[in-house]
Amino acid sequence: MKKQAGMFLVLVAVCVIAALLSPAFLGVGNLENLTRRIGLFGIIGIGVAFVIVTGGIDLSIGSVVCLTGCGLPWLLVQLGLPPWLALPVLLGVSAVVGLWHGWLVAVVKLQPFVVTLCGLLVYRGLMRGVTQSQSQGFGSGFQDLRWWSTGKLPPEAGAVGCALATLLLAWMAWRARKSGRSPLPASAAAVLAALIGGAIMQAGFQVPMPCVILIVLATLTAAFFHLTVWGRHLLALGSNEKAARFSGIATTRLTLLAYVACALLAGIAGMLFVMEVGSAQPSDFGNFYELYAIAAAVIGGCSLRGGRISVVGVVLGAALMQVLRNVMVLAFPSQQQLELAVIGVVILLGVLADAGMRRLPARK
């Protein structure tokens, strides 16, 4: 909780600095676009967190995004499939990809780094071969389908959501105080949620659909890890695989589940990405997206050694990465080439913080 509170304060500080460097940062249009990007990258961040919690890694996320992102318009426009058939086909392909990765890692005992690195090359190359490296797009059609990425909810819906979040956080603060823990983090978050709800109504901010989808997926993921026995077993698997196996936990099935969940979320994100922009080029669509996902998970509280996850932290990490990217675009447009350098520094700082937190109890 302390790390997530610190992450939140860092995010607020970066937003304040961004507003001072560029007044356009607080524009309603920019905030809506920023929120949409946070939703899209937060989805793949949650996906890679499933794998990281087992002590593994997935470097093929960007290529899976390319696979489904280019595959959706290819199936709809080139092959003429209806959306109700194309979407399940691509979700099935994503699940098979995750099942293949999990089988190679859990059964064949290959290193996750090697397996997913090969996947990074194979899936993008496969899509380039299928499409002959030609750009795939929707043209002017399928607007109803694209609404799931380009659509927005009215300000009233966002305000109602913030009101419900305020009540939930207030209840969490009351529970924390009753159990003897500090209610300050939940109380501060409740006040912030109430302020955001008021600002949404005042400024006419419309909540993008990817943000809504992220909230739903994050809630389901948090419930899975904290309210189900499978989530607890997955955390135990990441902490000590041998001990978990000797305790009777089905470690192979759980590893398969983690990689399938990661690939499925990457596939969903890939389709949402292409619905937003309208077209995709197989040679570069989704390039380096795995870095954004890993950075969001690592700085959000997921340990690369496995056994620890924070869904709220992953969302905050995704938000921090996108705010930093937005600041570079608005305030330093001539320095956008340094974006990858910033990502590398953020990942390194997250790993250093994780190592420091693990060594602190031993020093005490």
Helices and strands as residue ranges (DSSP letters): H 2-21, G 23-26, H 28-52, H 61-73, I 74-78, H 83-106, H 112-131, E 136-137, H 143-150, E 152-153, H 155-178, H 184-203, E 207-208, H 209-227, H 229-239, H 241-246, H 251-277, E 279-280, H 289-299, H 311-331, G 333-338, H 339-363
